[in-house]
Amino acid sequence: MEVTYRCFELDPTMERDIKENMYELLAKKYGMSIAQAKANTANMVKMAEEVGLEYQLDTLILTNTFDAHRLTMYAKQHDLSKEMTERILRAYFTESKHIGDHETLTELAVEVGLNREAVKEMLASDGLSEAVRADEQAARQYGITGVPFFLINKKYALSGAQPTEVFVQALKKIIAEDEITVLNGQDGAICDDEGCEIPKK
């Protein structure tokens, strides 16, 4: 099975440099208290811990992620999409790095094996902007409004953070439904790379 990461911005209008922290932004957006915002994110932190991830939401730096998405598209061209995506996510959620900052993104790119000067040049331009927007347009066509969202075989969908068992059950169901059903008997010629065998009558 091949996993392909796609671009999706929760808030494309977000500025690169933001003064508010995660809890202040959530409180402002949803009309709740800071305490409520912290309580609402606690479950996400707990779920991350259960799979070995350490989320530091108290010091997380909010920013516009469009350039980070452009960088993942650039990494994809060099077969480093998975490595780049995971490095950016760790930098953002665990290390409290500013992933809207070009210098930060360049350092992360170098860590996964990309060329420093080429990355700096790409980030300084508007390169791969259309590729990111194409992904986002595709998401809109599929009716995707939030993440995480998993689309399998362009037909089956799982939305939200789900336990491993849900994915296992879904994949088993998909495999079962995609199996080939032979509609006729074994009475025709069968060919493979060693030639053809005509069944005896």
Sine and cosine of phi, psi and omega as CSV:
sin_phi,cos_phi,sin_psi,cos_psi,sin_omega,cos_omega
0.00,0.00,0.71,-0.70,-0.01,-1.00
-0.96,-0.28,0.76,-0.65,0.02,-1.00
-0.97,-0.23,0.79,-0.61,0.03,-1.00
-0.88,-0.48,0.82,-0.58,0.06,-1.00
-0.99,0.11,0.65,-0.76,0.04,-1.00
-0.86,-0.51,0.35,-0.94,-0.04,-1.00
-1.00,0.04,0.67,-0.74,0.06,-1.00
-0.41,-0.91,0.84,-0.55,0.05,-1.00
-0.98,-0.22,0.82,-0.57,0.06,-1.00
-0.92,0.38,-0.59,0.81,0.01,-1.00
-0.60,-0.80,1.00,0.01,-0.02,-1.00
-0.89,0.46,-0.31,0.95,-0.04,-1.00
-1.00,0.06,-0.06,1.00,-0.06,-1.00
-0.90,0.44,0.63,-0.78,0.02,-1.00
-0.96,0.27,0.28,-0.96,0.05,-1.00
-0.96,0.30,-0.65,0.76,-0.01,-1.00
-0.92,-0.39,0.86,-0.50,-0.09,-1.00
-0.82,-0.57,0.71,-0.70,-0.03,-1.00
-0.99,0.15,-0.59,0.81,-0.06,-1.00
-0.94,0.34,0.46,-0.89,0.14,-0.99
-1.00,-0.03,0.03,-1.00,-0.07,-1.00
-0.82,0.57,-0.73,0.68,-0.08,-1.00
-0.93,0.37,-0.63,0.78,0.02,-1.00
-0.91,0.42,-0.65,0.76,0.00,-1.00
-0.92,0.40,-0.69,0.72,0.02,-1.00
-0.90,0.43,-0.66,0.75,0.01,-1.00
-0.88,0.47,-0.68,0.74,-0.01,-1.00
-0.93,0.37,-0.68,0.74,-0.07,-1.00
-0.94,0.35,-0.64,0.77,-0.10,-0.99
-0.95,-0.31,0.11,0.99,0.05,-1.00
0.90,0.44,0.71,0.71,0.00,-1.00
-0.81,-0.59,0.12,-0.99,0.02,-1.00
-0.99,0.14,0.27,-0.96,0.06,-1.00
-0.87,0.49,-0.64,0.77,0.00,-1.00
-0.88,0.47,-0.66,0.75,0.03,-1.00
-0.91,0.42,-0.64,0.77,0.01,-1.00
-0.89,0.46,-0.66,0.75,0.03,-1.00
-0.91,0.42,-0.66,0.75,0.01,-1.00
-0.90,0.43,-0.61,0.79,-0.03,-1.00
-0.93,0.36,-0.46,0.89,-0.01,-1.00
-1.00,-0.04,-0.20,0.98,-0.05,-1.00
-0.87,0.49,-0.61,0.80,-0.01,-1.00
-0.91,0.41,-0.61,0.79,0.03,-1.00
-0.90,0.44,-0.67,0.74,0.02,-1.00
-0.89,0.45,-0.66,0.76,0.00,-1.00
-0.90,0.43,-0.69,0.73,0.03,-1.00
-0.89,0.46,-0.61,0.79,0.04,-1.00
-0.90,0.43,-0.68,0.73,0.01,-1.00
-0.86,0.51,-0.62,0.79,-0.05,-1.00
-0.90,0.43,-0.39,0.92,0.04,-1.00
-0.94,-0.34,0.29,0.96,0.11,-0.99
1.00,0.06,0.28,0.96,0.01,-1.00
-0.97,-0.25,0.61,-0.80,-0.01,-1.00
-0.92,-0.40,0.96,-0.28,0.01,-1.00
-1.00,-0.10,0.78,-0.62,0.02,-1.00
-0.93,-0.36,0.97,0.23,-0.08,-1.00
-0.96,0.28,-0.37,0.93,0.00,-1.00
-0.90,0.43,-0.53,0.85,-0.07,-1.00
-0.90,-0.43,0.12,0.99,0.00,-1.00
-0.87,0.50,0.68,-0.74,-0.03,-1.00
-0.98,-0.21,0.94,-0.35,0.03,-1.00
-0.95,0.32,0.58,-0.82,-0.01,-1.00
-0.25,-0.97,0.17,-0.98,0.15,-0.99
-0.97,0.22,0.73,-0.69,-0.12,-0.99
-0.97,-0.23,0.16,0.99,-0.08,-1.00
-0.86,0.51,-0.68,0.73,0.00,-1.00
-0.93,0.36,-0.54,0.84,0.08,-1.00
-0.90,0.44,-0.61,0.79,0.06,-1.00
-0.92,0.39,-0.64,0.77,0.05,-1.00
-0.88,0.48,-0.62,0.79,0.01,-1.00
-0.91,0.41,-0.63,0.78,0.03,-1.00
-0.91,0.41,-0.57,0.82,0.07,-1.00
-0.91,0.41,-0.63,0.78,0.05,-1.00
-0.90,0.43,-0.69,0.72,0.01,-1.00
-0.89,0.46,-0.57,0.82,0.02,-1.00
-0.87,0.50,-0.59,0.81,0.03,-1.00
-0.91,0.42,-0.33,0.94,-0.03,-1.00
-0.92,-0.39,0.35,0.94,0.02,-1.00
0.84,0.53,0.56,0.83,0.01,-1.00
-0.81,-0.59,0.43,0.90,-0.05,-1.00
-0.87,0.49,-0.75,0.66,-0.03,-1.00
-0.89,0.46,-0.73,0.69,-0.03,-1.00
-0.89,0.46,-0.67,0.74,-0.03,-1.00
-0.93,0.37,-0.69,0.73,0.00,-1.00
-0.88,0.47,-0.73,0.68,-0.02,-1.00
-0.91,0.41,-0.58,0.82,0.01,-1.00
-0.93,0.37,-0.65,0.76,0.03,-1.00
-0.91,0.40,-0.68,0.74,0.01,-1.00
-0.88,0.47,-0.66,0.75,0.02,-1.00
-0.92,0.40,-0.65,0.76,0.01,-1.00
-0.88,0.48,-0.63,0.78,-0.06,-1.00
-0.98,0.22,-0.81,0.59,-0.13,-0.99
-0.99,0.14,-0.51,0.86,-0.11,-0.99
-0.96,-0.29,-0.65,0.76,-0.12,-0.99
-0.99,-0.12,-0.06,1.00,0.02,-1.00
0.83,0.56,0.67,0.74,0.06,-1.00
-1.00,0.00,0.45,-0.89,-0.02,-1.00
-1.00,0.07,1.00,-0.09,-0.09,-1.00
-1.00,0.10,0.18,0.98,0.17,-0.99
-0.99,-0.12,-0.21,0.98,-0.03,-1.00
-0.99,0.12,0.78,-0.62,-0.07,-1.00
-0.90,0.44,-0.60,0.80,0.00,-1.00
-0.91,0.41,-0.66,0.75,0.05,-1.00
-0.88,0.47,-0.74,0.68,0.00,-1.00
-0.88,0.48,-0.63,0.78,0.01,-1.00
-0.90,0.44,-0.70,0.72,0.02,-1.00
-0.89,0.46,-0.66,0.75,0.02,-1.00
-0.90,0.43,-0.63,0.78,0.01,-1.00
-0.90,0.43,-0.66,0.75,0.03,-1.00
-0.89,0.45,-0.61,0.79,0.00,-1.00
-0.86,0.50,-0.55,0.83,-0.02,-1.00
-1.00,-0.04,0.01,1.00,0.11,-0.99
0.95,-0.32,0.19,0.98,0.03,-1.00
-1.00,0.01,0.41,-0.91,-0.04,-1.00
-0.97,0.25,0.80,-0.60,-0.08,-1.00
-0.84,0.54,-0.80,0.60,-0.09,-1.00
-0.91,0.41,-0.62,0.79,0.01,-1.00
-0.91,0.41,-0.63,0.78,0.02,-1.00
-0.92,0.38,-0.69,0.73,0.01,-1.00
-0.87,0.50,-0.67,0.74,0.01,-1.00
-0.90,0.43,-0.68,0.73,0.00,-1.00
-0.90,0.44,-0.71,0.71,-0.03,-1.00
-0.92,0.40,-0.52,0.85,0.00,-1.00
-0.96,0.29,-0.32,0.95,0.02,-1.00
-0.99,-0.15,-0.19,-0.98,0.12,-0.99
-0.96,-0.28,0.39,0.92,-0.03,-1.00
-0.82,0.57,0.66,-0.75,0.06,-1.00
0.93,0.37,0.17,0.99,0.07,-1.00
-0.88,0.48,-0.67,0.74,-0.02,-1.00
-0.92,0.40,-0.55,0.84,0.03,-1.00
-0.91,0.42,-0.65,0.76,0.04,-1.00
-0.91,0.41,-0.71,0.71,-0.01,-1.00
-0.91,0.43,-0.54,0.84,0.03,-1.00
-0.91,0.42,-0.65,0.76,0.07,-1.00
-0.88,0.48,-0.70,0.72,-0.03,-1.00
-0.92,0.39,-0.58,0.81,0.06,-1.00
-0.91,0.40,-0.65,0.76,0.04,-1.00
-0.88,0.47,-0.63,0.77,0.03,-1.00
-0.88,0.47,-0.67,0.74,0.02,-1.00
-0.89,0.45,-0.64,0.77,0.00,-1.00
-0.91,0.42,-0.52,0.85,0.05,-1.00
-0.99,0.14,-0.10,1.00,0.00,-1.00
0.99,0.17,0.36,0.93,-0.01,-1.00
-0.99,0.17,0.81,-0.59,-0.03,-1.00
-0.86,-0.51,-0.05,1.00,-0.01,-1.00
-0.36,-0.93,0.16,-0.99,0.01,-1.00
-0.78,-0.62,0.42,-0.91,0.02,1.00
-0.96,0.26,0.48,-0.88,0.05,-1.00
-0.59,-0.81,0.81,-0.59,-0.07,-1.00
-0.91,-0.42,0.86,-0.52,0.02,-1.00
-0.93,-0.37,0.86,-0.52,-0.08,-1.00
-0.92,-0.39,0.81,-0.59,-0.01,-1.00
0.83,0.55,0.45,0.89,0.00,-1.00
0.83,0.55,0.39,0.92,-0.11,-0.99
-0.66,-0.75,-0.63,0.78,-0.08,-1.00
-0.95,-0.31,0.66,-0.75,-0.06,-1.00
-0.78,-0.62,0.58,-0.82,0.16,-0.99
-0.78,-0.63,0.79,-0.61,-0.01,-1.00
-0.90,-0.45,0.50,-0.87,0.01,-1.00
0.99,0.14,0.24,-0.97,0.04,-1.00
-0.95,0.31,0.87,-0.49,-0.09,-1.00
-0.86,-0.51,0.50,-0.86,0.08,-1.00
-0.90,0.43,0.38,-0.93,0.00,-1.00
-0.82,0.58,-0.63,0.78,-0.05,-1.00
-0.86,0.51,-0.56,0.83,-0.01,-1.00
-0.91,0.42,-0.66,0.75,0.02,-1.00
-0.92,0.39,-0.66,0.75,0.01,-1.00
-0.88,0.48,-0.73,0.68,0.01,-1.00
-0.89,0.46,-0.67,0.74,-0.01,-1.00
-0.90,0.43,-0.70,0.72,-0.02,-1.00
-0.91,0.41,-0.63,0.78,0.05,-1.00
-0.88,0.47,-0.67,0.74,0.01,-1.00
-0.91,0.42,-0.69,0.73,-0.01,-1.00
-0.91,0.42,-0.68,0.73,0.01,-1.00
-0.89,0.46,-0.68,0.73,0.00,-1.00
-0.89,0.46,-0.67,0.74,-0.03,-1.00
-0.95,0.31,-0.45,0.89,-0.04,-1.00
-1.00,-0.01,-0.03,1.00,0.02,-1.00
-0.91,0.41,0.56,-0.83,-0.01,-1.00
-0.97,0.25,0.74,-0.68,0.07,-1.00
-0.96,-0.29,0.86,-0.51,0.01,-1.00
-0.99,0.14,0.85,-0.53,-0.10,-0.99
-1.00,-0.04,-0.29,0.96,0.00,-1.00
-0.89,-0.46,0.14,-0.99,0.04,-1.00
-0.98,0.20,0.05,-1.00,-0.01,-1.00
-1.00,0.04,0.85,0.53,-0.08,-1.00
-0.89,-0.46,0.30,0.96,0.04,-1.00
-0.90,-0.44,0.20,-0.98,0.03,-1.00
-0.91,0.42,0.70,-0.72,0.01,-1.00
-0.90,-0.43,0.82,-0.57,-0.04,-1.00
-0.88,-0.47,0.62,-0.79,0.13,-0.99
-0.66,-0.75,-0.25,-0.97,-0.06,-1.00
-0.95,0.30,-0.06,1.00,0.05,-1.00
-0.97,-0.24,0.07,1.00,0.01,-1.00
0.87,-0.50,-0.23,-0.97,-0.06,-1.00
-0.89,-0.45,0.59,-0.81,0.04,-1.00
-0.87,-0.50,0.85,-0.52,0.01,-1.00
-1.00,-0.08,0.86,-0.51,-0.04,-1.00
-0.86,0.51,0.58,-0.81,0.04,-1.00
-0.97,0.25,0.66,-0.75,0.02,-1.00
-0.99,0.12,0.00,0.00,0.00,0.00
